[in-house]
Amino acid sequence: MPEGAEKRLFIALALLVAILVAGTVMYKVLTGDHYDWMTCLYMTVITLGTVGYGEVIDTSLFPGVRMFTVVLILSGMAIIGYSFSTVTSIMVEMDLGGAFKRRKMNKDISKLRNHFIVCGSGATGTCIVQELLKTATRFVIVERDHARLETLQKLDELLYVEGDATDDDVLLKAGIKHASGLAAALSTEKDNLFLTLTARQLNPSIRIVARGLDENVDQKLRKAGANAVVSPTHIGGLRMASELIRPSVVSFLDTMLRESASTIRFEELHIQAGSRFINHTIKSTKLRDDSNLLVVALKRPDSPGFVYNPSADTVLSEGSTLVLLGESKQIHELRDYSRSTI
């Protein structure tokens, strides 16, 4: 609702109530109690409404009533006109405000590059959104339920596209051609399967992570183009097992995720073509010294496995990926720095 709209509506409503009360009381007083309160209220309403049902109070017997009726009609027309114009202006402002906001949002989405798309804002989608917000990651939400979008807007000013995520046009509006990843978190596996297939056709290089509940569906999701399938049941079972056998580790990870003062995360740094880190050792990049980041592991492009806790003398090559632990903000800055040339 536009700023100050509630106050304007309150004033309009208060004026309408005031004119009704004033008209009823004055008719009662001017007629010397010849008519009951309901008749006086009815006379006030039909006078203000100018419906022409006829006068229920005989104004010829009370000279003051005719003059008051003239005043009531004029003042009533002014108040009703003000109330009607107030409501109309607020509705127009809401429509225009929504249109301008939608236009600006579409423009902002069209400028995004290498962002993520979150399809579905149920329980799973909301968790994804919260994590992306904490790590200052650029993303767009696709959701058909307007009420859910309004709830998410309470978290922050989010970019979203309202519509069916399985629709090509909706995904194109979300910038799928320029997105680097998509989370398929719709309410049904059938929709997630169709969404995965559609997204893969629109952007063959995008990384797709889909939610799956059944092994048979998991295989279909992967065949449809999903790079990874996450099962809430499987993840929940692993979490319970971890709570039993390694509670301190779980507590450490939970504390890291819930810490509000800082956002410590396991992140990855991909050494792309042209990066200033190519052919440099981990020590020479000064990741530990300048960025205060912990190098947890290294994945080389020609190896499916990881090198855990790589030595400082390890030389970085194009296509390698570093797994880091540290502040998300510092890692984002490091990504930008590593892409630039010397």
N, C-alpha and C positions, 0 to 999 in steps of 0.2 A: 504494500500500500504506500502511496506517495507520502513524503514527509508532511506532517501537519494535517493529514486527511482525517484522522480520528477526531481531532479537535474541531475541525470544520463540520463533520457529521454530527458531533455532539451539539454544537451551536444550532444547527438546523433543526435537529430533533427537539431541543429545548424550546426553541421559538414556536414550533408547532404545538407542543404540549401547552405552552404558556397562552397562546391565542385561544386554544380550546377551553382551558380553565377560565381565562378572563371572560370569554363570551358567555359561558354557562353561568358564571357568578353574576355578571352584569344583567343578563336576562332575568335571573331570579330576583335581583334587587329591584330592577326597574319595574317589574310587574307586581311588586308588592306581595309576593308569595301566592299569586293566583295560579301559578303553574308549578308542577313538581320538578325536581332536579333532572329527571330523565327527559322530560319535555324540553327543558331549557338546553340540555346537551344536544338533543336532536335538532333543535332550531339552529344551534350554532354550527353543527355539521352540515346541514343542508344549505345554510347561508354561505359558508366557506366553500362548499363544493359546487355551489350555483347549479344544483340539479333540477331546480324548478318543481319540486314536489308540492309547493304551496306552503303558506305560512301557518304553522301550528299554533303560533301566538298571534292574537288579534292586535296588530300594531295600531289600529285606529283608536283603541281604548287607552293606549299609553303613548303619548306624543314623544317622549324621550326615547322610546324603543326604536322608532323609525330612524332617528338621527344616529343612534348607536349602531343600528344595522348598517347604515351607510359607512360609518367608520370601520366597522368590523369587516365589511366586504373589501374596502380599499386596503386596510392593513393586512387582511388575510391573503389577498392576491399578491401583495408584496412579499409576505413571508413564504407562501407556497412557491412563488417564483424563485425566491432565493434558495429554498430547499431543493427544488428541482434542478436548478442550475448547478448547485453544489455537488449533488449526486452525479449529474452528467459529467461535470468537469473532472471529478475524481475517476470516473470510469474511463474517460478519454485519456487522462494522464497515465492510468494503469496500462491501458492498451499501448499507448505511445512509448511509455517507459519500458514495457516488455519487449516491444518491437526493436527499440534502440539497443536494449541490452542483448537481445538475440543477435542483432546485426554485428555488434561489437564482439560478441563471443565467437561468432562464425569467422570473423576476421582474425581474431587471435588464434583460433584453431588452425586456420589456413597457413599461418606463419610458423607453426610448430614443425620441428624436424627431429627425428630420432626419439620421438616420444613414445609413450605406452598408452594402450587403449584397454580400459576395464569394461567388459561387457557384463552387465548384471550388477545390481547393488543390493543384493540380499545380504545374509549374514557373512558369506564368504567374500563377496565383492566389497562390503564395507570394511572388512579387515584389510583387504588389499589397498583400498583407498587410504586408510589411516597410516599404513606403513609407507606408502608413497609420499604422503604429506610430510611425515616425520623426516624422511630422507631427502626432501626437497627435489623430488623427481617429477618431471613434467609428464602429465597424463591427461587423458580425456575419458569421461564416463559415458557409456551408452546405456540408456535405461528407458523403458517404455512407461514405467509407473511414475507419474508426476509427483505423487505423494512421497515416494522414496527419494526423489531428487530434491524436494524441499527439505527433507530431513538431513540429507547430506550437505546441503548448503549452509546448515548451521555449523558445520565443521570449519568451513572456509569458503571463499569465493572460488568455486570449482568450475572448470570448463566441462560442458556436457552436451550431448546430443540426445534429444528426447525422441525415441523411436525404437523400432524392432531391430535388434542387433544382427539378425539374420538377413536383413534387407541390404542389398548392395549399395543403394543410394545413401543409407544411413551410415554405413562404414566409410564410404567415400567422404561424407561430411565430417567424420571424425578424423580424417587425414590418414587413412590406412596406407595410402601410397607412400607416405613419408615416415610411417611409424616403424619403430625397431622391435616392438613386442606387443602382444595382445593376450589378455587373460580372458578365457572363456568360462565365466562363472554364472551362467544362466541357470534357471530353476530346474530344467529337465535335461537329461542326457541327450535326448533326441535333438533339442535345440542347440546344445553345445557341439554335437556332431555336425549339424548342418552349418553352424557358425564357423567351425574349424575349416570345413571344406570351402566355404565362401571366402573366408579370409585368405586362405592359401592361394586361391585363384586370383584374388585381387592384388596380392603382394607375395610372390613366390619366395622372397628372402626374409620375410618377417618371422620372428620367433613366436610360436604359439604355445601357451601353457593352458591346458584344459583341465577342468574338474571332472573326475570320473569316479563312479562308485562300484563298478563291476568290471572284472577282468576282461570279459568278452567285449564290453564297450571300450575299455582301455585300448585294446588292439585295433578296434575300428577307428578310434580317435587318432591313433598314430598313423594308420593307413590313410586317413583323411587329410593328414598334414600336421598333426600336433607334434611339436618337438619334445614336449614333456607332458605327462598326465599325472595329476596329483589326486590321490584318494584320501579324503578326510578320515575315513575309517582306518586306513593303513597308517596314516600319520598319527592319528590318535592312539593307536595301539603301540607304536614305537615310543610315543611320549610317555605312556603309562609304564612301559618297560624301563625306560630311562629313569623315571622317577623312583623306581624300585631299586635299581642297581647302581645308579650314579646321581643321586639327588643333588650333590654340590655342583656338578656340572650344569644340571638343569636350572638350578638356582642362579648360577652365574649368567646363563643365557637369558633367563627371564628378567634379571636385574638390568642387563644390558639393553633389552628391548623396551623396558618400561621406564628407563631413566629419563627424566624430563629436563634435567639441567644440560645434558649433552646427548648427542645421537651417535653412539658407538655401534658400528655394524661391521660384519664381514662383507667386504666389497671386492669387486674384481677390476683390474686394469688391463685392458687389451692393448698390446703393442701393435699399433697399426702402421701401415706403410707411411714412411716419411716422419715417423716419430723421432724425437730427439734422443730417445733412450736406446734405439737400435745400436747394437755392437758396443754397448756400455755395460759395465758390471753393475750389480745391484748396489755395491758400495759407492761407485762413482755417481749414481743417481741421487744419493743422499736422502733416500726415502725415510730412513730411520732418523736421520739428524734434522733435516729441514722440515719434514712433514709430520714427524713423530708417529710414523706408521709402522706397524709390525708386518713383515712379509711372512705369511703363513705357509704358502705353497706356490709352486710354479708349474704351469702346464705348457708343454711345448707343442707346436702344431703337428709334429710328426710322431707324437706319442699319446696314447689314449689315457695314460695314467698321470699322476701328479708327483712332483718332487717336493716332499715336505721339508719345511725349514731349510730352504736352499742356502748355500753358503754365500758370503758377501762377494766372492770372486766369480759368481755365476754370471756369464755373459747373456744378455737379453737379445733375442732375435725377433724379426718380424713375424707376427702371428702368435707370439707367446702371450700367455695370460698370467698375471700375478694375482694371487688371492691375498688380500690385505685386511688388516684389522685396525680400525681407527675411526676418527670423526668423519661422518659422511660428507660434511662440508669440505674438509681438507681433501678428501678423495675426489670430489667433483672438481675442485680447483686443479688437482694433480692431473686429471684427465685432460682438461683444457691445456695445461702446460705441456703435457707429453705429446699432444697432437701438433703443437707448433714446432717449427724447425729452428735450428740454432741461428 
